[in-house]
Amino acid sequence: MMTSKHRSFNPVGSLWNRWDPHIHTPGTALNDQFTGGEKWTEFFQKLDDADPPIRALGITDYCTIERYKEVLALRKGDTLPKVGLLFPNVELRLSLETRRSSAVNIHLLFDPAPEDHIEQIERFLLELEFTFRDAPYRCTASDLVRLGRAFKPDCSDDSVALREGANQFKVEFSQLRQVWKKNPWVQEHALIAVAGGEKDGTSGLRDKSSSFAAHRQEIEAYSHIIFSSNPKQIDFWLGKGPASLDQLERDWKGPKPCLHGSDAHNLDKVGVPSEDRFCWIKGDLSFETLRQACLEPEGRVHIGKAPPSGPLKSHTVDYLEVNSAPWLSNRKIRLNPGLVAVIGARGSGKTALVDLVAAGGYSLSRHLNDKSFIRRARSHLEHGKAVLHWRSGEQTSNELIHAEVDDILYHPYIQYLSQDFVDQLCSSEGLDDALVSEIENVIFNAHAPESQQGARSFQELLQIRLESSKTKRRR
């Protein structure tokens, strides 16, 4: 759920953001340890003070989304200014007992983008049913209160009865799957996450005879996400453990992302996961990013103190700046550190952007022709200058009118293959000299200057490296 003050999309593109997909709030149905008269104020303050900042929150409660609705109602003005995404996380308990005498926990994560998502979620939860003394009880707050009073008639207070009802309510996995299959909205706007630990997760479904192995595999295969920060489990679900990727595809419907939250039930735990195992997800602050993480878990999810560092700062352009170009409305264009492609409609400026980046990186001159932007816009570039600001703090720049002359004697900071040049290579038959030359340039420029041994080209470096072998052969 977003407001105009809580931006979810970064114009730079996919960046690593910290998520806490599993956090309880004051008033949570079970194990509520939040105390004090200002507990909500303190709860929000703890989230605001979290370091690293939390950008996405899965507001969690047992069997209902009452606490999620309460957070939405309390979020006013500047409350949670750093959080770009709030989504409901409904925690259920399956009617399966682990070897540590706890029920297996399963979570339903819902997309908050549809305007009717609250109504749709509550309608779906109505379909889940628990039977006690031949009476059916549905997964709603009112029915949980009735269940609590049916189980303990002395529960006079609604909150106590609700807590008891939530504690007793269990879901058959077969029922959950059946209800899921007949609800198209939920299939499109929700994800299933199952706990992976031994206490209240599927790892606890182990015995000497492996009698729960098939049941466990069914639950894990049907789930999209595993809630775990255990490095061994993370490796397993990425196909780096005992099971290969092929086996994961065959038996568990593919690899799965492991997510981890603070699972806070008191103020001290808010935003403080065990062992500083923060959950980082790469992408915009939207539920779609969570879905994308299920498709490419290794590249989109990381559990650790900090996100992956990515490319070296000396190899990464922070932003492009074009000076003395009044015709250009946006003169500073930030680039994503993981940028691999520029996509857009015909005439949208793709060639212009990459030509300007190449000019600022001293690698344009060899690829200029009548189709290039620099040639076609020459009359508008007389005083223009392309400046690349690198993440290392260094700057490289080139006057556009001179970029086609020598590119600072062609000392490229980046390797540029224009679209026209690639088309030309692809239309050639066999491995021609131009393609071989570009491959050699890429290899040579990938060597650090100190390892180039004074050579000015791939061929020179090759001769230097081969000289000792040639000498031995002559001897």
ROLOBA-959629 format. One record per residue: x, y, z of N, C-alpha, C, O, CB in turn; residue in one letter. Coordinates in pm, whole numbers, plus 50000, padded with zeros to 5 digits. Glycine has a CB too. Layout:
BEGIN
XYZXYZXYZXYZXYZA ...
# end
This chain:
BEGIN
500854988250000500005000050000500885012350000501775013550084499045000050122M 500655021649906501505033349889500715046249904499505046549883502195032849754M 501425056749940500905070249927501915077949845502995072849815500645076950068T 501575090349808502505098249728503795101049802504815103749740501855111249686S 503755100449936504955103350015505855091150029507005092450070504565108250153K 505345079449994506095067150013506375061049876505605052849826505325057050104H 507485065349815507795061649677508295047249669509135043049748508835071149618R 507765039949575508135025849563509035023149444509695012749440506895017449553S 509075032249347509835029749226511035039249219510895051349237508945031349100F 512205033749193513425041549183513745043549035513835033748961514615034649256N 513915055948991514175058248848515475051848801515665049948681514225073048818P 516365048448893517625041848856517385027248819518205021148750518645042948970V 516275021648865515975007648835516134998648956515975003249069516865002748724G 516454986148933516524976149039517754978249127518884977349080516544962048980S 517504981149255518564982549354518234973649473517084969549491518744997449398L 519244970649555519034962449674518344970749781518784981749814520374956749727W 517254965349836516524971549946516334961550059516184949550035515164977049899N 516354966550181516124957650294514624955550315513854965150319516774963250422R 514224942950328512844939250355512764932450491513714925650533512284929950243W 511644934150560511324926050677509944920050649508934926050684511334934550813D 509904908250587508634902550541507824895850651506704891250627508884892650433P 508384895250774507724887850882507904895551012508864893251086508284873250895H 506984904651039507074912751160505684913951223504714917151155507664926751129I 505604911251354504354912651426504264926551489505274933551500504224901651536H 503084930451528502844943951580502154943051716501704932351756501994952251481T 502064954351785501234954351906499824949251876499214953051776501164968551966P 499324940551963497984934951943497974922151864496904916751835497124944751875G 499164916851826499194904351752498474893351830498554892951953500644900251721T 497804884451760496884875151825497574865851924496984862152026496174866951721A 498824861851896499524852451983500864858252028501554865151953499734839051912L 501214855252153502514858952207502784873952196503884878152160503604851352135N 501784881852227501924896452222502694901252346502154901352456500514903352215D 503944905252326504784909952435505024924952429505894930252500506104902652434Q 504264931952345504374946552338503664952552459502494949752482503774952052204F 504364960752535503804966452657503954981552657504684987252576504494960452781T 503234987952749503335002452765502205009752695501595004652601504655007352713G 501945021752743500845029752687501145035552550500215038652475500495040952781G 502425037052516502805042852387503425032252294504345035152218503785054452408E 502905020052303503555009252229503535011152078504505007652010502894996152264K 502445016852023502415019051879503415029851839504105028451738501005022951834W 503505040551917504475051151888505895045651893506725048751807504325062751987T 506165037551994507495031552008507775021451896508905020351849507635024752145E 506745014351855506885004751746507305011851618508265007751551505574996951723F 506595022551583506925030051462508305036551473509055037151375505865040751435F 508645041251592509945047651611511085037751591512115041051533510025053951749Q 510895025551641511915015151624512135012151475513265010051431511505002251699K 511055011951400511185009551256511885021151188512715019051099509805007151193L 511555033351227512205045151169513705045351198514495049851115511555057851222D 514085040351316515495040751359516295028751310517505028151332515565041451508D 515645019351243516345007051200517525010451109517415019051021515374997451127A 518615003751131519815005751052520414992151015520814984551104520845014451130D 520484988950886520074996650768518554998850766517794991150825520534989350639P 518125009350697516695012350694515875001350628516284995350529516455025450622P 514704998850686513784988950630512894996050528512295006350558512914982050743I 512814990450408512074996950301510774989650266509914995350198512934997850178R 510614977150312509384969550286509044961250408509924955150469509534960450159A 507744961150445507304954350567506154944850538505174948550473506894964550674L 506274932550588505174923050583504494922750719504974916050810505664908850543G 503384929950733502684930850862501954917650887501044913850813501664942950863I 502394910750993501994896851015501054895351134501254901551238503224888251035T 500054887051117499214882851229498664868951199498704864251085498054893051255D 498164862651302497664848951290496224848851241495334854551305497774841551425Y 495984842451127494634839551075493884851551020492914849750947493814833451183C 494294863751051493544875551005494514886250955495734884850967492654881151118T 493934896950899494734908650859494324920750942494444932150897494564911650707I 493824918451063493374929451148494504939151181494304951251179492774924051278E 495684933951210496794942751245497284950451122497704961951134497954934651307R 497234944151005497594951250883496654963150861497104974050827497544941650761Y 495364960950880494394971850863494634982850967494444994650939492954966550875K 495044978851087495304988751191496524997251156496525009351178495514981851326E 497564990951102498754998551062498405008450952498865019850954499884988951014V 497585004250855497165013350749496425025450807496615036750762496285006050647L 495565022950906494805033750968495695043251048495445055251053493705028051058A 496745037751110497635045951194498715052851113499345062351161498275037351300L 498935048250991500015054150911499535067250848498915067350742500485044250801R 499855077950915499425091150868500625100450864501585098650939498305096950959K 500565110350775501615120350770502975114250741503175107850638501665127850899G 503895116450833505275111850814505555098650883506725095150902506235122250865D 504535091050920504755078050982505395068450882504935067050769503435072351036T 506455061750926507205052350842507605058550709507275053150603506365039750817L 508325069850711508685076650586509635068750498509675070850377509295089850617P 510415059550557511395051950478510795039450414511405033350326512555048050566K 509605035750459508985023350411508195026050283507275034250283508065017150520V 508565019350176507885021350048506835010950018506035012649925508875021349938G 506805000050097505824989450071505374983150201506194978950283506414978549977L 504064982550220503434975050329502564964250266501764967250176502584984450425L 502704951950311501844941450257501424932250371502154930650468502564933550145F 500234926050359499754917050465500364903150457500514897350349498244915950457P 500724898050574501274884550587500384877050687500384880250806502794884750635N 499614867350639498724859550726499444846650765499754838350680497354856550654V 499684845050895500374833250944499354822850989498484825551072501334836851061E 499464810950933498574799750967499384788351022500594787451002497754795150843L 498714779551093499364767451145498704755251083497484753551088499284766851300R 499544747051024499034734750965498784724351073499374724851181500024729250860L 497914715051043497584704451138498624693351132498294681551120496174698751110S 499884697351140501014688051140501944692051253502264703851271501774688251002L 502374682251330503234685151444504674681551414504964670551367502744677651568E 505594690851441507004688151422507514679651539506804677551637507814701251410T 508734674851526509284666551634509574674551759509894668951863510554659751587R 509464687851750509604696251868508254700851922508144710651994510464708351836R 507224693351884505864695251937505284708951904504594714951986505854693352087S 505554713951785504954726351737504294723751602504694714651529506004737751726S 503294731751571502654730651440503544736951333504284746451361501254737351442A 503464731851212504204737751100503534750951062502324751451039504254728050977V 504344761551055503814774751021503884777150870504894774350806504594785651095N 502814782250817502774785750675502224799950664501334803750740501904775550592I 502744807550570502384821750557501794824550420502234819050319503614830750581H 500794833050418500204837650293500534852450278500064860750356498654835250291L 501344855750176501754869550150500894875050037500774868949931503274870450115L 500284886750061499314892149965499784905249904500444913349969497954894150033F 499444907049778499744919149703498794930349748497574928649738499634916649550D 499324941749796498444952549842498034962149732497314971749758499124960249952P 498484959849608498214969449501496734970549462496244981649445499014965749380A 495984959349448494574960649410493774968249516493944965949636493944946849387P 492914977149473492144985249567491234976649655490924980349769491304995449492E 490804965249603489884956749680490624945249749490004935049782488804951149589D 491934946749772492694935349823492244930949963492274919049993494174938749827H 491824940350047491364936550182490104927950172489984917750239491104949150269I 489184932350090487934924650072488224910850013487634900950057486964932349981E 489114910249915489434897449850490134887949947489854875949948490324899749727Q 491034893150028491764884750125490794878850227490834866850255492874892850196I 489934887250281489004882550384487994872650325487564863450394488264894450448E 487634874550201486724864950136487424851450121486804840950139486264870349997R 488724851750087489484839350073489614832250209489434820150217490884842250014F 489934839650313490114833650445488824827350498488864817850577490624844150545L 487694832650453486404826850492486274812150448485544804450509485254834950431L 487004808550343486904794950290487674784850375487444772850362487424794650147E 488574789650461489354780550547488544777450672487984786450735490724786850584L 488484764750707487554760550812488224750650908489014742050868486294754250750E 487874752051036488354742851139487124737651215486234745251250489374750051238F 487104724651239485944718651305486294714751449487304708351474485464706351227T 485424718951542485584715451683484224711251738483264718951735486194727351765F 484174698951789482914693451842481794694351740480674698251770482504700851970R 482154690551617481204689951505480704703551459479804704351375480024681451544D 481274714351513480854727751471481964733951386483134733451424480524736851595A 481614739951270482634745951184482964760251229482094767751271482154746051037P 484224763651220484684777351252485544782251136486484775551094485474777751388Y 485204794151087485934799650974487074808651021487164812551138484974807450883R 487964811750926489164819450957488854834450955489334841850868490304816150858C 488044838651052487704852751070487844856251217487814847351303486264855851018T 487984868951247488144873151386486954868951470487124864251582488344888351394A 485734870751418484534867551496484444852551524484064848451634483274872351423S 484784844351423484724829851444485844824951535485674815051607484784822551310D 486984831651532488074828051623487664830751768488014823251858489364835751588L 486924841651788486404844651923485424833651965485454829052080485704858651927V 484534829551873483584818951906484294805851938483904798752031482614816751790R 485344802751860486104790451884486794791052020486804781252095487144788351773L 487364802652052488034804052181487074801752297487434795552397488674817752193G 485854806952284484864805252392484324790952395483984785752501483704815252374R 484254784752277483794770852275484804761752342484444752152411483534766152130A 486084764652322487134756352381487334759652530487564750652611488444758252305F 487244772552564487364776852703486204786152736486294798252715488744783952729K 485104780552788483904788552814484134800252910483334809552913482814779752869P 485204799852990485424810653086486094822853024486414832353095486254805653201D 486324822852891486924834452823485864845252806485124845252708487524830352684C 485774854352900484754864852894485184876452805484344883052743484444870053034S 486484878852800487004890052721487234885652576487804875052551488324895352783D 486784893952480486924890452339488374888452298488674879352221486284901152252D 489294896752347490694895652308491304882552357492114876352288491494907552362S 490904878352478491394865552531490824854052451491534844452419491024864052681V 489534854952417488884844452337489494843652197489684832752143487374846952328A 489794855352138490424855652006491794848852011492144841151922490564870151956L 492544851752115493874845852129493774830552141494564823252082494604851752251R 492804825952219492634811552236492154805052106492584794052072491644808652349E 491264811952035490784806651909491884805651805491974795751733489654815151855G 492734816051797493844815851702494844804751736495454798951647494544829351701A 494994802051865495914791551908495394777651870496194768751841496134792452059N 494084775851870493514762751840493264760551691493224749151645492214761151915Q 493104771251615492744770151474493904764051395495004769551394492354783951416F 493654752951329494644746251246494054743951106492844742251091495104732751311K 494904743851007494464742350868495044729550811496234726750825494894754650782V 494194721750748494664710150673495314715050544494744723250473493484700150643E 496504710050515497204714650394496384711550269496344719650176498584708150384F 495744700150265494924696450149493774706350130493404709450017494374682250164S 493214711150242492134720950232492654734250178492024740450092491464723050369Q 493814738650229494404751150182494674750550032494404760149960495704754050258L 495194739349987495494737849845494214737949761494174743749652496274725049821R 493184731549812491914731049738491294744949726490834748849619490924721449808Q 491294752449837490724766049836491554775149746491014783549675490664771849979V 492874773349750493774781349667493474779149518493414788649440495244777949698W 493304766649480493124763249339491834769049280491764771549160493124748249322K 490834771049362489554775949307489394791049320488314796449296488394769049376K 490484798049358490404812649373491414819249281492584820549317490644816849521N 491004823649161491924829549064492594842249116493754844849086491184832648936P 491834850349194492424862849245493614859849335494644866549324491374871149323W 493494850149422494574846749514495764841049438496904844349468494084836649620V 495504832649339496604827149260497404838049192498614836649173496064817349156Q 496734849049155497414859949086498064869849182499044876249147496434867248996E 497524871149304497954881849393498494877049528498544884849623496814891149418H 498904864649537499414859649666500534849549643500634843449537498274853249749A 501354848049745502434838249745502404830549875502014835849979503814845149724L 502814817949870502854809449989504294808150036505194805149958502244795349960I 504504810550165505834808650226505684798950342504764800050422506434822350274A 506604789450351506554779850461507834781050543508914783250488506374765350407V 507694779750674508864780050762509744767950734509244756850713508434780550910A 511054770050733511954759150700512684753250819513434743650804512934763650601G 512484758950940513224754651057512734741551116511744735851070513184765151161G 513444736951218513084724251283511994725951387511214716751410514314718051347E 511924737851451510944739551558509524740451503508644733051547511264752151638K 509294749451406507944751451354507914751351202507034757351140507364764551405D 508894744451141508954743950996509054729750943508984720051018510114752050947G 509234728850813509204715650749510414706950787510354694750774509154717250599T 511504713050832512654704950875512324696650997512994686751026513854713750904S 511284700751070510874693251188510044680951156509704673251246510104702251279G 509704679051027508904667450987509824655750949509714650050840507974670950868L 510714652451039511644641551013511594631451127511584635151244513084646750995R 511554618851091511654608151190512554597151133512994597951019510234602551227D 512804587051213513754576751173513304569151049514134564750970513954567151286K 512004567651032511504559950918511154568550797510684563450696510294551950959S 511394581950808511074591350699509604590450657509284591550539511964588650578S 508724588250755507314586450722506624599450679505534598950622506594580650841S 507244610950706506654623750664507344629550541507034640650500506714633750779F 508274622150481509084627550372508224632050254508444642850199510084617050325A 507254623850215506404627450101505534639550134505344648350051505514615550061A 504994639750257504144650950298504964663850300504504674350255503514648250436H 506164662850353507034674650359507334679950220507284691950195508334671250433R 507664670750129508004674849994506814681349924506984690949848508494662949913Q 505614676349949504424682349890504234696749935503944705549854503184674149926E 504414699150065504244712750119505294722150060504974733150017504334712650274I 506544717650059507624726150009507484728649860507764739749813508984719750038E 507054718649785506894720349641505764730149609505844737649511506604706849574A 504734730149690503594739049664503884753349708503224762649662502354733849736Y 504874755249795505224768549844506124775749744506884769549670505914767549982S 506014788949744506844797049656508124801749726509134804449662506064809149606H 508054802649860509124808849939509384800250062508464794150117508754823349980I 510654799750105511014793150230511444804050329512314812150298512164782650208I 510844804250447511274813450552512424806950629512214798350715510094817050648F 513634811250597514814805850665516004814950637516124820750530515114791350618S 516904816050737518164823250717519344813950731520494818350732518284834850817S 519064800950743520114790950759520924789650630520354786450525519504777350800N 522244792050634523044791450510522934778150437522964777850314524494794150542P 522814767150511522704754150445521384753050370521334747450261522834742950546K 520314758250430519024757850361519034766950238518484763450134517894761850456Q 519664778450251519754787650137520464780750021520004781249907520504800650177I 521594774150051522324767049946521484755749886521494753549765523634761450002D 520764748549973519934737549923518914742649822518764736849715519224730550040F 518214753449857517134758249771517634765649647516844769149560516224767149849W 518944768149640519534773749519520194762949433520784765949329520564784449555L 520084750449476520684739549400522164738049423522874732149341520424741549255G 522664743449536524094742549567524384732649679525514731749726524634756249604K 523364725349721523524715549827523394701449775523804698549663522504717849937G 522814692549856522674678449814521814676649689522024667249613522074670449926P 520854685749668519974684449551520444693849441520694705649464518494687649589A 520574688449320520964696649205519764704949158518634702849202521504687749090S 520034714349068518944722349011517934713448938516724715748945519504732848914L 518444703348869517534694148799516624686848898515444684848872518334683848716D 517194682949011516384675949112515374685349175514244681349202517284669849220Q 515774697849200514824707649253513664709649156512504710649198515524721149281L 513974710349028512914711948927511984699948927510764701348915513534713948787E 512554688148939511754675948930510904673549055509734669749044512664664048907R 511484675649173510804671849297510174683449373509254681349452511774664949386D 510664695949351510154707249429509694718949341509524730049391511224712149525W 509514716649213509074727049120510074738549110509674749949088507724732349162K 511354735549126512394745449102513004751249228512524748549339511844756449021G 514064759349212514694765949326513744776149388512784780449325516014772749284P 514034779849512513134789149584513964799149664515044795949713512174781249678K 513444811449678514154821249759513924818549908512834814549949513694835449723P 514954820749988514824820250134514744834450186515664842350166516024812450200C 513644837750253513474851050313513544849950465513344839150522512114857350269L 513824861250528513964861350674513514874850727513834885250671515424858250716H 512754874450837512324886850901512674886651049513224876951100510824888950883G 512354897551115512674898451259511704890151343512014886751458512644913051304S 510524886851287509514879151361509284885351499509174878351599509954864251375D 509214898651501509164905851629507844903551700506774905051641509384920851606A 507924900051828506754899351916506914908952033506054909452121506554884951967H 508014916652035508224926952137509074938052076509644936351968508914920952265N 509154949252146509844960952092511324958352067511884963351970509694972652186L 511964950552153513394948152138513724940852009514834942251957513904940152256D 512774933151956513034925251836512604932251707512874927151598512324912151846K 511964943751717511464950651598512634954551508513494962551547510644963251637V 512674949051389513734952051294515084946351332516104950751278513854966651279G 515114936751424516394931151470516364915851451516104908651547516664934851621V 516634910951331516654896351309517854890151379518844896951406516684893051158P 517764877351407518854870451474520124870951391520094869351269518464856051504S 521244873051458522584873151397522724883251284523524881251192522914859251345E 521954893951290522014904451186521824898651046522454903250950523354912051195D 520984888651035520714882750904519574890350836518424885950833520364867650917R 519944901950783518974910550717518574904550582519354897550518519534924750698F 517354907550542516834902450415516904913550310516284924050326515354897350431C 517664911250204517824920850095517194915149969517444903649932519334924350072W 516394923349903515774919249777516044930049674515894941949702514234916749794I 516434925749556516774935249450515564938149363514984929049305517934929849365K 515194950849355514044954649274513284966049335513614970649444513124942849254G 512264970749265511404981349317510674976549442510594964549468510394985949211D 510164985949517509414982549638507974979549599507064987649619509474994149743L 507804967749542506484963449497506374948449515507374941449524506234967449349S 505144943549518504924929149532505434921749410505794909949419503444926249554F 505474928449296505974922249174507444918149191507884908149134505824931849054E 508194925949270509594922549297509684909249372510594901349348510264933749378T 508734906949463508704894349537508434882649442509044872049455507634894749649L 507524884749347507244874449249508484871849161508794860449127506044878449161R 509174882549126510374881149044511464873549120512224865949061510894894949000Q 511534875849251512524868749334512284853749334513224845849348512494874049478A 511024849649318510714835349311511194829249180511444817249173509214833149327C 511324837549075511774832648945513294832148936513844823348870511224841548834L 513974841449002515444841749000515974844549140516504855249167515954852448899E 515834834649230516174836849371517644840249396517944848149485515824824749450P 518544834449319519964836849347520364851249316521174857149388520834827249266E 519824856949211520204870549172519414881349241519794893049235520054872049026G 518284877749307517384887949361517324888349514516834898149570516024885749308R 517794877849581517654877049726519014874449790519814866649741516644865949765V 519244881349902520474879149977520174880650125519484890050165521594889149932H 520684871550207520554872450352521934875550409522874867850390519964859150413I 522054886750479523354890450536523334904450590522314911450582524444889050432G 524454908750644524554921950706524434933150603523894943750633525874923150781K 524934930550483524894940550377524574933550246524824921550233526244948350366A 524034940750148523734934450019525014931749942526064937149977522784943349936P 524944923649837526134921349754526704934549704525944943549667525804912249634P 528014935749702528654948549667528544951649519528594963349480530114948249706S 528374941449436528244943849293529584946649227530624943349284527304955349268G 529574952749108530814955349036531724964749114531284972049202530514961248899P 533024964549080533954973749142533554988149113533074991349004535394971049093L 533774996849212533405010949193534135016949074533595025449003533715019049319K 535375012649053536155018048941535605013548807535985018948703537605014048954S 534725003448807534154998148683532695002348664532034997848570534254983048681H 532185010848753530755013848752530505028848734531055037048806530095009048881T 529675032148636529305046048613528125049548703527115042548704528945048448463V 528255060448777527175064948864526125072448781524935069248785527715073948977D 526585082548706525625089448621526335096548506527525099448512524815099548702Y 525565099148401526025106348283525535120748293524375123248325525525099648152L 526435130148265526065144248263526445149948127527555147748079526765152148378E 525525157248066525785163447936525735178547955524685184147986524755158747828V 526875185147935526965199647953526755206947822526965201547713528325203448013N 526325219547835526145228347719525245221947614525535222247495527495231847657S 524155216347661523175210247569521775214547612521035206547669523295194547568A 521395227247585520095232347631518905224847573517795225547627519965246847596P 519125217847464518035210247401517695197547478516665191347453518405206747259W 518565193547572518365181247647517665184447779518215191447863519725174047673L 516455179447796515655182847915516245176948043516195183248149514225177947898S 516795164848034517385158348151518885156948128519335147848057516725144248177N 519665165848187521105166248157521905156948248523085154548222521615180348171R 521295151848354521955142148442521125129448445519965129548488522145148048587K 521705118548400520995105848392521735095648477522845091648443520865100948244I 521115091348587521735081248672521615067448608520595064148547521085081248813R 522665059548622522695046148562522745035748672523415037548774523905044548467L 522025024948651522005013948747523355006848746523895004148639520865004048716N 523915003548864525214996648866525174982848801526224977548762525684995149009P 523984977048787523874964048721523304965048581522804955148527523014954848803G 523374977048519522784979148388523374969748283524594968948268522984993648345L 522514962748211522974953648105522304956547971522744951447868522704939148145V 521244964547969520544967047843519784980147852519354984247960519584955447809A 519614986747738518794998747727517624995247636517824991747519519615011047672V 516414996147689515234991747617514295003547596514095011647687514514980247693I 513725004547478512765015347453512215014347312512725006847229513425029047476G 511185022047287510555021947155511475028347051512425035347085509195029447158A 511195025746927511975031546818511915046846827510825052546838511455026646679R 513065053246822513105067846829513045073546969512915085646986511985073446750G 513135065047072513025069747210514345074847266514365080447376512495058747298S 515455073047193516725078547238517735068347288518695072047355516485088147345G 517525055747256518465045347303519865047747247520845047747322517965031347261K 519955049847115521265051947054521925064547106523135064847129521145052646901T 521125075047127521665087547180522305085347317523405090147344520575098247190A 521605078047403522125075647538523435067947535524415072047598521095068147621L 523465056747463524675048547466525825055347392526985053447429524405034747405V 525525063147288526595070747221527205081047315528415082847316526055077647096D 526375087747394526875097747488527715091147598528755096547637525715105547551L 527265079547647528045072247747529385068047688530425069447752527265059947800V 529355062847565530595058547499531535070347478532745068947494530285051747365A 530985081847442531835093747422532525097647552533715100547552530995105547369A 531765097747663532355101147791533365091047839534215094147923531295102647894G 533295078747786534225068147825535325065647724535995055347729533475055347848G 535525075047629536615074347531536555061847444537585056047412537945074647602Y 535375057747405535305045347326534335046447209533785036447163534905033747415S 534135058747161533115060547057533695060946916533045056146822532365073247084L 534895066546899535365070346766535375058946666535075061146548536735076046776S 535705046846708535825035846613534475030746563534415022746470536575024346676R 533405035446623532085030246586531175041046528529965038946514531425023946707H 531745052546496530935063246440530675060846291531585057446216531615076846460L 529425062646252529045062046111527815070746094527395077446189528785047346063N 527255070845976526125079945949524885076746031523975084946040525785079345802D 524825064646091523665060946171523815065046318522835064646393523435046046161K 525005069046359525235072246500524575085446537524395094346452526735072846530S 524205086646663523565098846711524515110746701524085121646662523085097146856F 525785108946734526735119946735526875126146596526995138246583528095115246785I 526865117846494526945122946356525645129946316525675140846260527245111546257R 524525123746345523235129246300522885142046374522195150646318522135118946321R 523335143546499522995155446578524165165146586524205173546676522555151346719A 525095164146494526315172146500526045187046515526745193846589527155169646377R 525045192146446524765206546449524295211346586524345223246615523725209946345S 523845201846672523365205646806524415202846914524165205247032522075198046839H 525565198046874526555193446972527835201646970528855197347024526895179046947L 527785213346909529015221046888529745223847018530975223047023528695234046819E 529015227147125529645230147254529335219447359529625221247477529185243947304H 528745208447316528345198147411529525190147465530555188647400527365188647346G 529325185147584530385177347651529745166147731528845168647812531255186347743K 530195153847710529695142247786530655139447901531855137747880529535129647695A 530095138748022530905136248141530355123848212529165123148243530895148748238V 531225114048236530835102348314531345104048456532535106248478531395089148250L 530445102948553530805103348694530835088948744529795082448752529795112248777H 532015084048778532185070148821531975069148971532185078849044533575064848783W 531555057549016531275055649158532535056949243532445059349364530645042049182R 533685055549182534945057149254535265071749282536185074649358536075050949176S 534505081049222534775095249236535475101249116535555113449102535585097649359G 535985092649028536685097448909535685102648807534515098648806537535086148847E 536155111848721535355116848611536125115348481537335117648477534945131548635Q 535425111448375536005111648241535065119648153533845118648167536225097048185T 535615127348063534765136047981535335137547842536515134947818534605149748046S 534495141747751534875143247611533985153847548532765153647565534765129847535N 534595163047474533815172447395533235164947275533965158647199534685184747350E 531935165747260531265157247163531705160147020531715151146936529775158947174L 532045172446992532435175846856533795169846821534145168446704532475191046839I 534585166146928535895160346905535915145346929536925138746903536925166946994H 534815139746978534795125547015535085116546896535625105646911533455121947075A 534715121246776534915112746659536325113846603536675106846508533905116246552E 537135122646661538485124246608539435113846666540045106146593539005138246638V 539565113646800540545104446857540105098146988540755088647034541825111546878D 539035102947051538625097547181539815096747277540075086447338537995083547164D 540525107947290541715108647374542685097247334543105088947415541335107547527I 543005097347202543905087247146543395073047170544175063647184545305088747205L 542075071647175541395058847195541975051147314542635040847299541495050347069Y 541705056647430542075049847556540765046747630540395053747724543055058947646H 540055036047587538685033847634538595030147781539355021847831538045023047552P 537645036447850537305032647987536175022447987535935015648086536895045048070Y 535485021347875534415011547861534555005047723535175010647633532995018147879I 533984993247709534024986447579532664988447513531644983947565534364971247594Q 532654994947398531394998547333531264991447199532134992447112531305013847314Y 530174984247183529824978247054528484984147013527444980647070529764962447062L 528494992946916527254999446874526314989246810526744978646764527535010946776S 525034992746807524044983646748524344981146601524234969946553522624989346764Q 524744991746532525044990146390526244981046370526274972946277525305003746325D 527254982446457528444974146447528114959446475528594950546405529524978946545F 527274957046576526874943246608526074937346492526264925746456526034942846738V 525174945446434524414940546318525354936746204525144926746136523404951246270D 526384944946185527354942246079528104929246105528324921346014528344953946066Q 528504927146231529204914846266528314902646248528754892346196529704915546409L 527054904046292526144892546285525794888846142525444877346115524884895546362C 525884898246052525554895345913526744889645837526594884645726525054907945843S 527924890345898529124884945832529144869845842528554864145934530404890945893S 529804863345750529954848945753531284845345817532344850245777529844842945612E 531194836645918532434832245983532964842646080532314852746107533494829045880G 534134839846131534774848346230535684858046157536854855046135535574839946335L 535164869846117535974878946037536914887146125536874886446247535074888245956D 537764894946059538814902346129538234912546226538794914746334539714909346028D 537124918846189536544929046277536064923046408536284928746515535374936146207A 535424911546400534934905146521536114900446607536104902246729534014893346486L 537114894346544538294889746617538964901546687539374900646802539294882646522V 539054912746615539684924646672538934929646795539554933446895539754935746568S 537604929546789536824934146905536954924647022537024929047137535344935746867E 536984911546995537184901847103538534904147169538654903747292537094887247048I 539564906647087540894909347142540904922047225541554922647330541914910447030E 540184932347179540104944947256539464942647392539934947847493539314955447178N 538384934747395537704931947521538654924847618538734928347735536444923347497V 539374914847567540304907247653541424916247703541764915947821540884895247577I 541994924347613543104933047652542664943247756543354945347855543674940147530F 541524949647734541064960047827540574954447960540424961748057539954968147763N 540334941247963539934935048090541134933248183540954931048303539274921448063A 542344934248129543554933348211543804946648281543674957348220544794929448125H 544144946148409544524958248480545774964148417546594956548364544744955348632A 545964977348420547134983648356548464977448400549374975848319547164998448386P 548564973948528549834968348576550114954548520551264950148519549824967748727E 549084947548472549294934248415549394934448263549504923948200548174924948457S 549344946348204549454947448058550914947948013551204947647893548724959948009Q 551834948648110553274947648085553774957647979554664954547901553604933648040Q 553174969447980553624979947889553084978647748553384987047663555104979947884G 552304968447721551754966447586550654976547558549994981447650551214952147569A 550444979547429549394988947390548244982047317547264988547280549974999847301R 548354968847298547284961447229547354946847270548304942347333547414962947075S 546304939547232546264925347262547424917947196548054909347257544934919247217F 547704921447070548764914646997550114916947061550924907647070548784919246852Q 550374929247107551644932047174551754923947303552804918147332551774947147205E 550654923647381550674916047506550854901147479551564894247552549374918447584L 550214896347373550354882247336551814878947303552324868447344549444878847217L 552474887747229553864885447192554764885347316555674877147326554354896047093Q 554494894447409555294894847532555114882047612556084876347662554894907047618I 553844877447623553564865347701554184852847635554554843447704552054863547716R 554274852847503554764841047432556284840947416556874830847377554124840247296L 556914852347446558354853447419559174842947493560084837047436558854867247457E 558844840547619559634830747696559474816747637560434809047632559194830847845S 558244813447594558034800247532558784798947402559354788447372556544797847508S 558794809747324559524809447196561024807947219561714800847145559234822347115K 561514814747324562954813747355563324799547392564324794147345563344823347470T 562484793447477562734779447517562734770247396563564761247385561674774747619K 561784772547304561684764147186562914765647097563434755747044560414767447107R 563374778247082564584780347001565794773347063566614767446992564874795346987R 565904773947196567014767347263566954752147243567814744847293567014770747413R 
# end
